Amino acid sequence: MTLKKDYYNSATLTAMGFGGYFLNYGLSAFVARYTSMELYAEISIALKVITILSTIMLLGTNTSSQRFFSTYISTRNISTSYDYIFWNIKVISKTFFMGWFFTLFVLFIMVVFHLWDIKQIATHHLSVYAMLIAPFLAFTVLISSYLFALGSIFLATFLNRIGRYLFFFLCFFTIVTLISPTLETIHVLITWVTTYVILILIGVLTFWTKMPLELKSFFVNSRKFTNRKYEKNWKEVSYGLILNNIIFTIICAVGLFLVAIFHPQKGATALFAVASLISDVLFIISENVYNAVKPRINSLIKSKSGILQLQDLINKTNLIAFSIGILVFIILIIFSKALLGHFGKAYLAAENALVILCLSALTGLASRLASLILAFSGHHKLLIKIAIAELCVLVIISIPLLHFFGIVGESVAILISMLFKAIITVFFVKTYYPIKLFFYS
């Protein structure tokens, strides 16, 4: 793949990322208008719980599939490709079964409590139902990873970034227009299940059509799993990735959880959720712009001439990333009230928190490249240690700041943890490699 093609893919994925973000923004504003702040907060928390549970269920195979399956397909190793899929399904089927078994047990307890008038079933927090939805999201993410490995990167991105928000909105709009003027818990659950079933069907059908004919024949003939020599490596890599994935997912969600637990003020969780949603647009830049750099780090960083090429690529990519990032940051600050106003007048109280969270996201953009260099140059274990330290710093400073300053204090805690990560990751990159990281030159 040429560098020009890399830049084209990065630009297209960034555009799709922004498209998904704006869909999510419009969807969230729509939902906020047709629900109470309490239910909006429950939805936000439940979505985080679903993401964490689905990450656990996949056991890192959504990431490892892009490493193993894509390699086997590109080298036409069809037999091993089939064995990997067979092994992957076998592994996640166990976590899916345990997840649904535990969910059914919890639902049974809820029904018993309802019948005995201990607690009405409709009064349970929406997060309780998250275990029922998590397998659907997990399978959607997994099939997207396989599509990505087959080279269908845009369709994979559509399923993850755009498709679900589009179908969420269509379902919610239909409910509000034809069934009920306000959204209730049951409407949210029906929408989630319907959306993920549609996305899974689209993903599976597309995967089947793009699958090599030789690989299809193995499925048609129900060939048994025979190649076990790679199984140990698949397990080691996948299970090693799961820890990093879980920590990253928890870090993204812990701020909202802490607000819900330690800030008793009514509506605080919903305010923080909206401020976080708006500031997330800056993370889209870091996730997509550096796609042109990621696949080249491992090969270029091993030699002096390669480092010079990598440095040139970094300089050009940084110019794009920070030009877009600073422009978006300024727009968010200038129009912060207008953006919050789309969710309702009550959400204007989150303006100060939004400004600080935007600063945090901009800091995350500054440290993104350092994290990528460490991850793709063999220092993934170091990154896990840094992530654990970041999580500890965030939790420790959040509790007192939340107590004294509310959601603004939590926003400051996130900013401090982001600065901590930026300083540490940049320090290690500068220690290991003679690379200039933009502002840290």
RODO-2510 file (C-alpha; in nm, 4 decimals, decimal comma):
residues 441
     n   res          X          Y          Z
     1     m     0,0000     0,0000     0,0000
     2     t     0,1444     0,3359    -0,1033
     3     l     0,1794     0,6353     0,1259
     4     k    -0,0675     0,8225    -0,0945
     5     k    -0,3191     0,5426    -0,0406
     6     d    -0,2536     0,5559     0,3338
     7     y    -0,3309     0,9274     0,3403
     8     y    -0,6445     0,8714     0,1308
     9     n    -0,7669     0,6025     0,3714
    10     s    -0,6846     0,8202     0,6737
    11     a    -0,8720     1,1156     0,5254
    12     t    -1,1731     0,9008     0,4371
    13     l    -1,1799     0,7316     0,7779
    14     t    -1,1499     1,0703     0,9489
    15     a    -1,4417     1,2011     0,7429
    16     m    -1,6449     0,8918     0,8354
    17     g    -1,5453     0,9403     1,1981
    18     f    -1,6774     1,2954     1,1892
    19     g    -1,9914     1,1731     1,0150
    20     g    -2,0493     0,9173     1,2888
    21     y    -1,9812     1,1775     1,5546
    22     f    -2,2354     1,4232     1,4136
    23     l    -2,4914     1,1448     1,3867
    24     n    -2,4255     1,0514     1,7493
    25     y    -2,4435     1,4190     1,8498
    26     g    -2,7779     1,4655     1,6743
    27     l    -2,9076     1,1367     1,8134
    28     s    -2,8057     1,2282     2,1693
    29     a    -2,9618     1,5745     2,1426
    30     f    -3,2819     1,4137     2,0125
    31     v    -3,2895     1,1588     2,2963
    32     a    -3,2185     1,4295     2,5571
    33     r    -3,5171     1,6265     2,4306
    34     y    -3,7534     1,3290     2,4623
    35     t    -3,6347     1,1834     2,7938
    36     s    -3,5769     1,3042     3,1470
    37     m    -3,2235     1,3900     3,2593
    38     e    -3,2368     1,0848     3,4855
    39     l    -3,3092     0,8445     3,1978
    40     y    -3,0536     1,0178     2,9749
    41     a    -2,7934     0,9604     3,2478
    42     e    -2,8985     0,5940     3,2735
    43     i    -2,8640     0,5500     2,8965
    44     s    -2,5162     0,7066     2,9015
    45     i    -2,3988     0,4850     3,1875
    46     a    -2,5565     0,1729     3,0361
    47     l    -2,3785     0,2320     2,7041
    48     k    -2,0452     0,2494     2,8876
    49     v    -2,1250    -0,0724     3,0752
    50     i    -2,2232    -0,2449     2,7493
    51     t    -1,8936    -0,1370     2,5900
    52     i    -1,6896    -0,2711     2,8833
    53     l    -1,8768    -0,6023     2,8943
    54     s    -1,8490    -0,6530     2,5183
    55     t    -1,4755    -0,5846     2,5390
    56     i    -1,4404    -0,8535     2,8058
    57     m    -1,6493    -1,0997     2,6057
    58     l    -1,4272    -1,0666     2,2989
    59     l    -1,1134    -1,1546     2,4978
    60     g    -0,8969    -0,9411     2,2700
    61     t    -0,9869    -1,1413     1,9584
    62     n    -1,1321    -0,8371     1,7809
    63     t    -0,7798    -0,6885     1,7814
    64     s    -0,5836    -1,0094     1,7273
    65     s    -0,8004    -1,0982     1,4263
    66     q    -0,6619    -0,7944     1,2445
    67     r    -0,3152    -0,9344     1,3063
    68     f    -0,3645    -1,3061     1,2419
    69     f    -0,6626    -1,3373     1,0084
    70     s    -0,5480    -1,0515     0,7837
    71     t    -0,2009    -1,2129     0,7561
    72     y    -0,3424    -1,5549     0,6664
    73     i    -0,5775    -1,4066     0,4069
    74     s    -0,3082    -1,1890     0,2484
    75     t    -0,0729    -1,4904     0,2209
    76     r    -0,3554    -1,7154     0,0908
    77     n    -0,3198    -1,9472     0,3898
    78     i    -0,6865    -2,0427     0,3682
    79     s    -0,6694    -2,3511     0,5897
    80     t    -0,5216    -2,1588     0,8820
    81     s    -0,7677    -1,8741     0,8196
    82     y    -1,0549    -2,1163     0,8702
    83     d    -0,8936    -2,2669     1,1806
    84     y    -0,8500    -1,9200     1,3309
    85     i    -1,2174    -1,8338     1,2764
    86     f    -1,3198    -2,1729     1,4178
    87     w    -1,1006    -2,1145     1,7258
    88     n    -1,2274    -1,7572     1,7657
    89     i    -1,5921    -1,8634     1,7612
    90     k    -1,5209    -2,1428     2,0086
    91     v    -1,3518    -1,9012     2,2515
    92     i    -1,6128    -1,6254     2,2462
    93     s    -1,9053    -1,8698     2,2539
    94     k    -1,8005    -1,9576     2,6086
    95     t    -1,7984    -1,5948     2,7253
    96     f    -2,1274    -1,5295     2,5432
    97     f    -2,2885    -1,8298     2,7106
    98     m    -2,1670    -1,7247     3,0558
    99     g    -2,2838    -1,3682     2,9932
   100     w    -2,6324    -1,4696     2,8869
   101     f    -2,6615    -1,7299     3,1645
   102     f    -2,5746    -1,4676     3,4254
   103     t    -2,8160    -1,2233     3,2620
   104     l    -3,1013    -1,4731     3,2737
   105     f    -3,0217    -1,5398     3,6388
   106     v    -3,0350    -1,1661     3,7164
   107     l    -3,3610    -1,1293     3,5225
   108     f    -3,5059    -1,4210     3,7203
   109     i    -3,4158    -1,2468     4,0471
   110     m    -3,5711    -0,9231     3,9169
   111     v    -3,8957    -1,1028     3,8327
   112     v    -3,9038    -1,2652     4,1784
   113     f    -3,8505    -0,9257     4,3454
   114     h    -4,1271    -0,7825     4,1280
   115     l    -4,3755    -1,0590     4,2150
   116     w    -4,2965    -1,0279     4,5863
   117     d    -4,3357    -0,6469     4,5710
   118     i    -3,9756    -0,5939     4,6837
   119     k    -3,8785    -0,3833     4,3780
   120     q    -4,0767    -0,3157     4,0632
   121     i    -3,9077    -0,4472     3,7499
   122     a    -3,9480    -0,1144     3,5691
   123     t    -3,7526     0,0726     3,8394
   124     h    -3,4209    -0,1087     3,7863
   125     h    -3,1336     0,0900     3,6401
   126     l    -3,0904     0,0463     3,2654
   127     s    -2,7365    -0,0840     3,3230
   128     v    -2,8857    -0,4041     3,4645
   129     y    -3,0021    -0,4905     3,1147
   130     a    -2,6593    -0,4145     2,9689
   131     m    -2,5522    -0,7781     3,0015
   132     l    -2,8317    -0,8735     2,7619
   133     i    -2,7186    -0,6221     2,4978
   134     a    -2,3396    -0,6665     2,5336
   135     p    -2,3140    -0,9882     2,3232
   136     f    -2,4877    -0,8124     2,0337
   137     l    -2,2366    -0,5269     2,0401
   138     a    -1,9475    -0,7708     2,0853
   139     f    -2,0422    -0,9683     1,7760
   140     t    -2,0895    -0,6463     1,5750
   141     v    -1,7398    -0,5319     1,6724
   142     l    -1,5918    -0,8744     1,5909
   143     i    -1,7487    -0,9002     1,2452
   144     s    -1,6306    -0,5440     1,1764
   145     s    -1,2762    -0,6511     1,2659
   146     y    -1,2954    -0,9405     1,0193
   147     l    -1,4240    -0,7091     0,7468
   148     f    -1,1345    -0,4750     0,8244
   149     a    -0,8932    -0,7685     0,7909
   150     l    -1,0452    -0,8540     0,4522
   151     g    -0,9752    -0,5003     0,3347
   152     s    -1,3315    -0,3643     0,3689
   153     i    -1,2146    -0,0888     0,6019
   154     f    -1,4863     0,1574     0,5046
   155     l    -1,7731    -0,0857     0,5577
   156     a    -1,6193    -0,1939     0,8887
   157     t    -1,6012     0,1709     0,9930
   158     f    -1,9613     0,2222     0,8805
   159     l    -2,0840    -0,0590     1,1071
   160     n    -1,8935     0,0765     1,4084
   161     r    -1,9097     0,4532     1,3564
   162     i    -2,2156     0,5358     1,1498
   163     g    -2,4534     0,2426     1,1143
   164     r    -2,5520     0,2000     1,4761
   165     y    -2,6195     0,5720     1,5304
   166     l    -2,8205     0,5882     1,2090
   167     f    -3,0407     0,2927     1,3048
   168     f    -3,0679     0,4157     1,6651
   169     f    -3,2033     0,7451     1,5359
   170     l    -3,4452     0,5824     1,2901
   171     c    -3,5854     0,3581     1,5649
   172     f    -3,6178     0,6389     1,8212
   173     f    -3,7751     0,8721     1,5655
   174     t    -4,0282     0,6042     1,4696
   175     i    -4,1166     0,5426     1,8354
   176     v    -4,1623     0,9141     1,9154
   177     t    -4,3640     0,9729     1,5979
   178     l    -4,5922     0,6684     1,6023
   179     i    -4,5940     0,5137     1,9506
   180     s    -4,5084     0,7471     2,2392
   181     p    -4,4245     1,1201     2,2731
   182     t    -4,1554     1,0343     2,5278
   183     l    -3,8915     0,7620     2,5297
   184     e    -3,9017     0,5016     2,8060
   185     t    -3,6632     0,2242     2,9122
   186     i    -3,8446    -0,0418     2,7075
   187     h    -3,8132     0,1738     2,3948
   188     v    -3,4375     0,2034     2,4467
   189     l    -3,3944    -0,1720     2,4884
   190     i    -3,6009    -0,2524     2,1773
   191     t    -3,3994     0,0009     1,9768
   192     w    -3,0648    -0,1428     2,0899
   193     v    -3,1580    -0,5035     2,0108
   194     t    -3,3156    -0,4156     1,6743
   195     t    -3,0160    -0,2061     1,5673
   196     y    -2,7513    -0,4633     1,6563
   197     v    -2,9442    -0,7480     1,4924
   198     i    -2,9608    -0,5436     1,1694
   199     l    -2,5891    -0,4584     1,1864
   200     i    -2,4939    -0,8208     1,2545
   201     l    -2,6965    -0,9390     0,9554
   202     i    -2,5350    -0,6763     0,7307
   203     g    -2,1882    -0,7655     0,8620
   204     v    -2,2280    -1,1433     0,8294
   205     l    -2,3786    -1,1264     0,4788
   206     t    -2,1048    -0,8899     0,3605
   207     f    -1,8329    -1,1020     0,5194
   208     w    -1,9689    -1,4080     0,3413
   209     t    -1,9769    -1,2354     0,0020
   210     k    -1,6204    -1,1041     0,0396
   211     m    -1,4815    -1,4302     0,1756
   212     p    -1,2467    -1,6220    -0,0614
   213     l    -1,4174    -1,9160    -0,2339
   214     e    -1,1739    -2,1661    -0,0831
   215     l    -1,2602    -2,0445     0,2654
   216     k    -1,6316    -2,0666     0,1918
   217     s    -1,5898    -2,4290     0,0931
   218     f    -1,4527    -2,5120     0,4385
   219     f    -1,7658    -2,3650     0,6006
   220     v    -2,0008    -2,5308     0,3534
   221     n    -1,8383    -2,8696     0,4153
   222     s    -1,8176    -2,8060     0,7933
   223     r    -1,4500    -2,8916     0,8068
   224     k    -1,3274    -2,9679     1,1589
   225     f    -1,0597    -2,7722     1,3432
   226     t    -0,7341    -2,9518     1,2661
   227     n    -0,4461    -2,7059     1,2897
   228     r    -0,3560    -2,6635     1,6562
   229     k     0,0061    -2,5539     1,6275
   230     y    -0,0891    -2,1837     1,6280
   231     e    -0,3565    -2,2073     1,8964
   232     k    -0,1195    -2,1288     2,1847
   233     n     0,0070    -1,8167     2,0085
   234     w    -0,3479    -1,7038     1,9306
   235     k    -0,4399    -1,7367     2,2972
   236     e    -0,1310    -1,5594     2,4276
   237     v    -0,1665    -1,2619     2,1950
   238     s    -0,5450    -1,2287     2,2311
   239     y    -0,5474    -1,2645     2,6092
   240     g    -0,2575    -1,0226     2,6340
   241     l    -0,4493    -0,7640     2,4341
   242     i    -0,7634    -0,7985     2,6448
   243     l    -0,6011    -0,6353     2,9482
   244     n    -0,4971    -0,3312     2,7491
   245     n    -0,8392    -0,3084     2,5824
   246     i    -1,0249    -0,3340     2,9131
   247     i    -0,8090    -0,0727     3,0851
   248     f    -0,8518     0,1691     2,7946
   249     t    -1,2300     0,1142     2,7924
   250     i    -1,2546     0,1664     3,1683
   251     i    -1,0476     0,4867     3,1518
   252     c    -1,2913     0,6215     2,8909
   253     a    -1,5876     0,5424     3,1172
   254     v    -1,4605     0,5908     3,4718
   255     g    -1,5210     0,9672     3,4808
   256     l    -1,8928     0,9187     3,4175
   257     f    -1,9096     0,6345     3,6721
   258     l    -1,7398     0,8461     3,9385
   259     v    -1,9808     1,1330     3,8820
   260     a    -2,2767     0,8952     3,9110
   261     i    -2,1411     0,7441     4,2347
   262     f    -1,9845     1,0365     4,4189
   263     h    -2,1867     1,3361     4,2989
   264     p    -2,5388     1,3216     4,4428
   265     q    -2,6598     1,6388     4,2673
   266     k    -2,9608     1,5684     4,0477
   267     g    -2,8778     1,5816     3,6797
   268     a    -2,4992     1,5963     3,7273
   269     t    -2,4412     1,2671     3,5469
   270     a    -2,6443     1,3778     3,2451
   271     l    -2,4584     1,7120     3,2330
   272     f    -2,1199     1,5393     3,2422
   273     a    -2,2284     1,2840     2,9806
   274     v    -2,3257     1,5600     2,7351
   275     a    -2,0036     1,7570     2,7962
   276     s    -1,8008     1,4383     2,7358
   277     l    -1,9937     1,3609     2,4185
   278     i    -1,9258     1,7033     2,2676
   279     s    -1,5540     1,6976     2,3529
   280     d    -1,5170     1,3478     2,2033
   281     v    -1,4969     1,4978     1,8548
   282     l    -1,1310     1,5790     1,9258
   283     f    -1,0543     1,2112     1,9930
   284     i    -1,1837     1,1229     1,6455
   285     i    -0,8955     1,3215     1,4988
   286     s    -0,6310     1,1309     1,6922
   287     e    -0,7934     0,7936     1,6177
   288     n    -0,8016     0,8449     1,2407
   289     v    -0,5383     1,0947     1,1250
   290     y    -0,2488     0,8804     1,2492
   291     n    -0,3649     0,5757     1,0484
   292     a    -0,1055     0,6678     0,7860
   293     v     0,1689     0,6399     1,0496
   294     k     0,0646     0,3246     1,2378
   295     p     0,1471     0,0559     0,9807
   296     r     0,4927     0,2036     0,9155
   297     i     0,6226     0,2448     1,2701
   298     n     0,7450    -0,1106     1,3243
   299     s     0,9396    -0,1310     0,9972
   300     l     1,0872     0,2209     0,9948
   301     i     1,1914     0,2558     1,3571
   302     k     1,4513    -0,0221     1,3361
   303     s     1,7132     0,1731     1,1376
   304     k     1,8584     0,5253     1,1214
   305     s     1,7408     0,5787     0,7661
   306     g     1,3974     0,4441     0,8627
   307     i     1,3749     0,6832     1,1570
   308     l     1,4464     0,9741     0,9209
   309     q     1,1592     0,8606     0,6971
   310     l     0,9365     0,8126     1,0017
   311     q     1,0274     1,1604     1,1283
   312     d     0,9237     1,3148     0,7967
   313     l     0,5942     1,1239     0,8065
   314     i     0,5372     1,2321     1,1678
   315     n     0,5996     1,5986     1,0865
   316     k     0,3497     1,5975     0,7999
   317     t     0,0872     1,4039     0,9932
   318     n     0,1276     1,6208     1,3034
   319     l     0,0728     1,9321     1,0944
   320     i    -0,2580     1,7907     0,9717
   321     a    -0,3650     1,6569     1,3133
   322     f    -0,2924     1,9699     1,5126
   323     s    -0,4232     2,2088     1,2474
   324     i    -0,7576     2,0289     1,2514
   325     g    -0,7469     1,9742     1,6292
   326     i    -0,6808     2,3356     1,7244
   327     l    -0,9416     2,4609     1,4761
   328     v    -1,2060     2,2225     1,6154
   329     f    -1,1052     2,3151     1,9726
   330     i    -1,1582     2,6871     1,9005
   331     i    -1,4961     2,6171     1,7391
   332     l    -1,6067     2,4098     2,0404
   333     i    -1,5089     2,6858     2,2842
   334     i    -1,6752     2,9649     2,0859
   335     f    -1,9992     2,7755     2,0311
   336     s    -2,0078     2,5810     2,3594
   337     k    -2,3362     2,7372     2,4761
   338     a    -2,5041     2,6820     2,1421
   339     l    -2,3916     2,3180     2,1322
   340     l    -2,5127     2,2486     2,4843
   341     g    -2,8374     2,4298     2,4103
   342     h    -2,9282     2,1673     2,1519
   343     f    -2,9807     1,9248     2,4409
   344     g    -3,2011     2,1652     2,6366
   345     k    -3,1612     2,4729     2,8582
   346     a    -3,0794     2,2614     3,1629
   347     y    -2,7583     2,1395     2,9952
   348     l    -2,6083     2,4908     2,9719
   349     a    -2,4816     2,4330     3,3268
   350     a    -2,2131     2,2020     3,1815
   351     e    -2,0299     2,4826     2,9942
   352     n    -1,7255     2,5074     3,2260
   353     a    -1,6867     2,1299     3,2365
   354     l    -1,7060     2,1198     2,8564
   355     v    -1,4223     2,3718     2,8154
   356     i    -1,1925     2,1735     3,0457
   357     l    -1,2820     1,8412     2,8813
   358     c    -1,1944     1,9939     2,5425
   359     l    -0,8530     2,0863     2,6838
   360     s    -0,8185     1,7271     2,8053
   361     a    -0,9031     1,5911     2,4613
   362     l    -0,6504     1,8256     2,2998
   363     t    -0,3903     1,6958     2,5443
   364     g    -0,4875     1,3412     2,4448
   365     l    -0,4251     1,4344     2,0824
   366     a    -0,0760     1,5568     2,1779
   367     s     0,0109     1,2239     2,3435
   368     r    -0,1516     0,9961     2,0859
   369     l     0,1544     0,9660     1,8650
   370     a     0,3820     0,8744     2,1551
   371     s     0,1420     0,5962     2,2568
   372     l     0,1314     0,4621     1,9009
   373     i     0,5101     0,4531     1,8731
   374     l     0,5375     0,2570     2,1973
   375     a     0,2560     0,0197     2,0967
   376     f     0,3880    -0,0570     1,7486
   377     s     0,7539    -0,0844     1,8459
   378     g     0,7108    -0,3682     2,0951
   379     h     0,6500    -0,1727     2,4178
   380     h     0,2831    -0,2696     2,4643
   381     k     0,3509    -0,4044     2,8155
   382     l     0,4927    -0,0672     2,9154
   383     l     0,1777     0,0966     2,7797
   384     i    -0,0357    -0,1270     3,0019
   385     k     0,1629    -0,0137     3,3074
   386     i     0,1223     0,3491     3,2042
   387     a    -0,2529     0,2983     3,1531
   388     i    -0,2895     0,1415     3,4995
   389     a    -0,0973     0,4329     3,6522
   390     e    -0,3164     0,6789     3,4611
   391     l    -0,6306     0,5057     3,5885
   392     c    -0,5032     0,5160     3,9481
   393     v    -0,4154     0,8859     3,9222
   394     l    -0,7590     0,9625     3,7797
   395     v    -0,9518     0,7764     4,0507
   396     i    -0,7412     0,9118     4,3390
   397     i    -0,7713     1,2785     4,2419
   398     s    -1,1300     1,2551     4,1162
   399     i    -1,2951     1,1828     4,4492
   400     p    -1,1819     1,4996     4,6346
   401     l    -1,2190     1,7206     4,3259
   402     l    -1,5701     1,5852     4,2680
   403     h    -1,6610     1,6520     4,6296
   404     f    -1,5499     2,0154     4,6271
   405     f    -1,6045     2,1226     4,2650
   406     g    -1,8600     1,8835     4,1144
   407     i    -1,8385     1,7958     3,7445
   408     v    -1,5881     2,0777     3,6881
   409     g    -1,3608     1,9061     3,9403
   410     e    -1,3973     1,5744     3,7566
   411     s    -1,3100     1,7478     3,4305
   412     v    -0,9950     1,8880     3,5926
   413     a    -0,9074     1,5380     3,7189
   414     i    -0,9328     1,4017     3,3644
   415     l    -0,7136     1,6860     3,2367
   416     i    -0,4481     1,6087     3,5003
   417     s    -0,4529     1,2359     3,4162
   418     m    -0,4198     1,3178     3,0451
   419     l    -0,1219     1,5439     3,1149
   420     f     0,0316     1,2674     3,3264
   421     k    -0,0027     1,0180     3,0412
   422     a     0,1347     1,2658     2,7857
   423     i     0,4443     1,3410     2,9937
   424     i     0,5170     0,9745     3,0691
   425     t     0,4655     0,8420     2,7142
   426     v     0,6686     1,1219     2,5569
   427     f     0,9467     1,0653     2,8115
   428     f     0,9792     0,6973     2,7196
   429     v     0,9693     0,7636     2,3448
   430     k     1,2448     1,0253     2,3830
   431     t     1,4408     0,7767     2,5960
   432     y     1,4196     0,4907     2,3441
   433     y     1,4259     0,6714     2,0094
   434     p     1,5763     0,9911     1,8577
   435     i     1,2372     1,1114     1,7404
   436     k     1,0970     1,4637     1,7670
   437     l     0,7331     1,4621     1,8737
   438     f     0,6056     1,8011     1,7583
   439     f     0,5760     2,0276     2,0616
   440     y     0,8132     1,8044     2,2582
   441     s     1,1120     1,8503     2,0231
***
